[in-house]
Amino acid sequence: LRTVLDGSVACITALAALRSADGTLEDFIYTAVNRAAEQLEGLPAAQMLGRRISQLFPGVVTQGLYTRYVAVLESGQPQRFEFYYDADDFCGWIDMSVVKQDDGLILTYLDIT
């Protein structure tokens, strides 16, 4: 499976919901990152895995992506959209698919600038 993921030209990341003791969603934690995502994000997987998305990439919150992620997690309805991202040392257009997986998300995205 790792070979398949790393062979993809699309960025693929898996996020797990980080919840408080009462079950409230606090953030998302990286649980898997493919090679394309490492290249686009500019960080090796070892620096992303186990870390909060809002800490590594605060633009996810300020650019409105976090709200979309929560909507997919809560509804179970996948979303696909294009958006302009201008934060976290990246500026360009992204085509993204967000799908719920257990109590987390699978993100598949491409730089389409």
Secondary structure, 3 states (H helix, E strand, C coil): CHHHHHHCCCEEEEEEEEECCCCCEEEEEEEEECHHHHHHHCCCHHHHCCCEHHHHCCHHHHCCHHHHHHHHHHHCCCEEEEEEEEECCEEEEEEEEEEEECCEEEEEEEECC
